[in-house]
Amino acid sequence: MLSVDIRKTLGAFQLQTAFDAPEGVTVLFGRSGSGKTSVVKSIAGLLTPASGRIALGARTLFDDGSRINVPVHKRRFGYVFQDSRLFPHLSVRDNLCYAARVSDRGGRSPDHVADLLGISHLLDRRTHALSGGEAQRVAIGRALLTEPDMLLMDEPLASLDGPRKAEILPYLEMLRKETGLSILYVTHNMAEVARLATHIVLVEEGRVVRSGAPDDLLTDPDMVRLLGIRDAGAVLSAAVTAAPEDGLSELAISGGRLFLPAVEAPVGATLRVRILAQDVILSTTRPEGMSALNILPVRVLAVRRGDGPGVIVQLQAGHDRLLARITRRSADALGIAEGTECYAVMKSVAVSQTDIAVGLQSGL
């Protein structure tokens, strides 16, 4: 476990952050300027806190009281920046081999890491000939080859366009499973949080507002303001129960069945599926004669009314929780209140492939 409790003044900005990152993928989430990068740089040793303590397992990396401040190269973190920061005068192979040489711990080979990240065919290329997604995969490989105890990833997809993000996300999902390394992942993109996180730390103005498991945090209506109203939604654990015959895959969740556009996963595979609150419709009776295929019986757990016309409704569906975003007028007309039994309706095509993580344990 990574334990962080630090304080530092950065101009007019006060960083006062404390959290634990357990084994798995901890996502540090917050809006731009919330202090996320300052936190991860402090952990890596690139920024020195004014006071506090940082520890990775039994190793103390920083403690102002004991005057401990372990140098960057001895902290055993693999750091992946927003930009790849590859050596431009070296080939992909030489970039990887350089990282392997500077590690004093042995272990993974450059060829194995290249195969793991799907960059074996790029080994002889110069880095200037790589796409953004390819360069970031090389940067991840270089970080792995330093044989770190943990990976620090600071907005690694922020500079990539949509197709390049879609290209690299499956490799990020695979990293934890294949390497056993825990990851601290920094982002302000909720889609990345939903796909990758096994633990979430919400940061605002240099302070931790809340931390916890994705199923608790993402479906808490009181957290919608921080998460973003348009990005609010649930992440469900699902299993593929039937292969697509007409372009739709059938999935089992604790509250029933979901039909989604064909997922490239075998029957029995575990998935995590993100369902946005704005894509959930509520009905007090089971709908009939409509095109939407996903209809789940639910119970209202909480209703949060904002200053505008919208209402956020937290729902229980089996063992899972969902969010629905409806209008105040609809909530009043339907009598939506805590304890109301109703139905959540979702169009199959509302869930995009980027909101489905294949072969990743949800941690939910």
N, C-alpha and C positions, 0 to 999 in steps of 0.2 A: 504494500500500500504506500502511495505517495501522500505525505502529510504536509500541508502548507499553512503557515500562519505568519503573514508578513505585513509590514507597514512601510510606506515610503511617500514622501512628498515630491511631486513632479510638477513644478510651477504652482499653478492654482489647483492642480488635481491631487486629491488625497487617495492613495491606494491603501486600503485596509482590508485585506482578503484572508479568509481562513476556510479551508475545506480539506476533505480527505478524498483521494481518488483510489477506489478499490480496484482489485484485479478486474481486467476487462478493458472496455473502451469508455473512458470518461470524456464527455464533451463539455468544454467550457464555452458557454453560449452567452452572447450579449450583443447589443448594438455596437456599431462602430464608435470608438471613443470610450467604451465602458471599462477599459483597463486590461482586457484579455491578453494582449501581446506583452504588456509590461509584466504580467504575472508569469507567463511562460518564459520570458527572458530571465526573470529572477530565478526561476527553477533551474534553468540551464546554466546560470552563472554569468550571463551576459549583462545583467543589471544587478547591482548590489542593493538589497533592501536596507532601510535605515535601522530596522529592528525586526525581531521575529525568529522563526525557525522553519527550516525545510528539511525533511527526512524522507529517504526512500528505503522502506523496510527498516532494518536495524542501523543503516548508515545515516548519520547526520551530515547534511551537505552545507547547511548554513545555520549558525546560532550566534547571534551577536553577544549573548551573555557569556558564552564559552569561547568567544573569539574564533569560531570555526567558520571558514569560508573556503570550501574545497574548490580548487581551480576547475575551469570549464572542462579540460581534457580528462580530468579524473572523476567526473561526475557520472560517466557511463550512460549518457543519454544519446540517442540518435535524433538529430534535429532536422526536420524537413520544413524549409521556409516557404513563403508564398510564391517566391520565384525560385527556380531550381538551383541557381548558383553553382552550375557545373563549371569545370575548368574548360574554357573554350578551345585551348590549344591541344587538348587530349581527346582521344576517341572515347566512345562509350565504355569499351573494355578497359581502357586505361583509367578512366574515372572510377570505375568499380574496383580495379586492382589497387589503386592508390589508397582507397578506404580500407581494403583488406590488409594492406601493408602497415598502415598506421595503427591498426588494432593489435594489442599485445595479448589477445585472448584466443586467437585461432577460431575455428568453427566453420561457418558457412563459406562456401567457395563462390567466387564471382559467377561461374557458370551456373551453379545451382540457383542463385538469386536471380540471375537473368531469366532462367527458365520459369521461375516462380512468378515473375512479373511480366512475362510475355515479351521480353525485349532481346531474346537471343539473336534474332535476325538483325538487330541494330548494333551489335557489338563493335563492328568495324567502322561505323559512321562517326563523323565529327558531330559535336553537339549542336553546331549551328544549323545542321540539316534536320533536326528533330522538330516534331510538332510540340505544342505546349504539353499535351498529355503524355507524349513519349518522354519529354525531358523530365516531367515530374516523376514518372515511373523510375527513371534512372536515378533521380535524387533520392527516392525512397530506397532503391537498391543500395545506394552508397551509404545511407544511414544504417541499413540492416547489416552491412558488412563491417561496421565499426563494433559489432557484437555488443549492442547496448543492453542495459537492464530494462530500459523503457524507451518508447518512441514519443517524441514531442513533435506534433504536427501543427504548425501555425498557419491556418487558412490556406492549406495546400491547393485548394481548387479555386480560390478567389479570382485568379487571373485567367481562368479558362472559360471558354464559351460553353454553351449547353451540350453540344455533341462531345466535346473533349471531357467534360465532367462525367457524362454518361459512360464514356470509355474507361475512365479510371476508377469510378466508384466500385465496380466489382472487385478490383484488386485490393482496395482498402478494406472491403468486407472480408476478404479472404485472409488478410494479414494476421489477424489475431488467431484465427483457427490454425493456420499453417505454421506460425512461428512461436506461438505461446506467449508473445510479448504483450504486456499491457501498453495502452496508448492513451496519451492525453492529447485530445484533438480540439483545436480552437476554431470556432466558426461563428458567423452571424447568419448562416443559411439554415433555415429550419428543415429543409428537405434532407440535408446531410445529417442533422441531428436525428431525425426520424429513422434513417437507414442504418446509422452506425452505432448509436449510443447504447451502452448497457447501464450507464450512470450519467446523470446530467448535473452540471453546476451552473446556475443562472447568476450572471454578474451584471450589476448596474451601478454606474458611477463609482467603480473601484471597490464595491462591496458585494459579498455573496448574499443574494436575496433568498435563495432556496437551493437545495440539492437533494437528489433522490433518484429513484428508479423511474424510467420513462413512463410506465403505465400510471404512476401516481402524479407525476409532474405535468405531463403533456395534456392530461385530461382534467386538470384542476381549473375550473372556470375563473378562479381568482388570479391565475397566472397568464390569462389570455392577453392582458395589456402588454406584458413583457415579451411574450412569444410572438405577438403580432396577430391582429384580428383575422387577416386573410390567410395566415399560416397555421392558425389554431386547428388542432385535430388530434386524433388518436392513432396509436400504433398497435396493431393487433397481431398476436401470434396465431399462425394458421398452418394447416397441413393440406397438401394436395391430395384430394380423394378420387379424382377422375381426370384422365387426360382429355384434352380438348378434341371434340369431334366437329363442332360447328364454329370453331374459333374462340370458344370460351372454356376456361379451366374451372373446375369445381373445387372449392376449398372448404375445409371444416374449421370453424372457430367455436369457442365455447358457447356462443349464443345461437348457433345455427349454421347455415351454409352461405357462402359467398360465391357468386359467379363473376369472374374477371376475364378481361381479354387474355388470350392464351399466354400462359407462363411457361418458359422453357425450364421445366423442372419435372422430374419423375414423380409418379404417384408415391406418396409417403414422405416427400421432401418437406422440410419445415421452412416457412417463410415468415417475414414480417411485412405487414401491409399497412400503409398510411392512408387513413380516411379523413379528409378535410371536413371540418364542421360545416362549411358552406355548401358541401355536397350532400348533406343529410336533410331529408324532408321528414316531417312528423305527421302522423295520422292517428286519430283516436279509434278508428276502426281499421280492420285489415283491408287494404286496398284491393280492388278487383278490376279487371279490364284495363290494366295499364301496362306500359312497356317495361318499366323498371323491374328487374328480376330479383333484386336484393331487398327482402322485406324481413326485418328482425323484430320479434317482440321485445320491448324494452320497458323499463320503469324509470321515471324521472327521479334523479337524486338531488338535483339543485337547479335553481333558475337564477341567472344573474342579469339584471336589467341595467344597461348603460344609459348614458345621457342622450344618446341618439335613438333611432327607431329600432335598433337591433337588440336581440336577447340571446344569451348563450345558455344552452340547456345541457346539463350533464346527465348522461343516461347509463343505466346498467343493462348490459346485454350478456347474459350468462355470467361468466366470471370477469368479463371485460367491461371497460367503460368507453363510451363514445361521447363526442360533443356534437351538438347541432346548433347551427346559427340560423335563427328565424327572426321574423319581425315581431315587434311588440303587439301589433294588431292581430297577427296569427296566434300568438301565445294567449292573448285574451279571448279570442273567438273560440279556441279549442279548450280553454280552461286548463292550460298547461301549468302545473304546480307540483311541488314535491310530493312524490307518491303516485302520481298519475301513471296508469298503465296505458301504453300506446304502442305504435309501430314506427320503427326507423326505416326509411326507404332510401335506397341509393341506386343510381344508375350504374350498370357494370362499366360502361365506358368512361365514367367519371374518374376512375382510378387509373393513372398512367403507369407505364412500365417503370418510370423513374421512382415511383412510390412503392415498389415491390422489391424487397431484398431477398435473394434466393440463396439458400444454403447457409444462412447466418443464424446462429442461435440468438433469439430475441433478448434473452436476459430479463424478460418481463415476468 
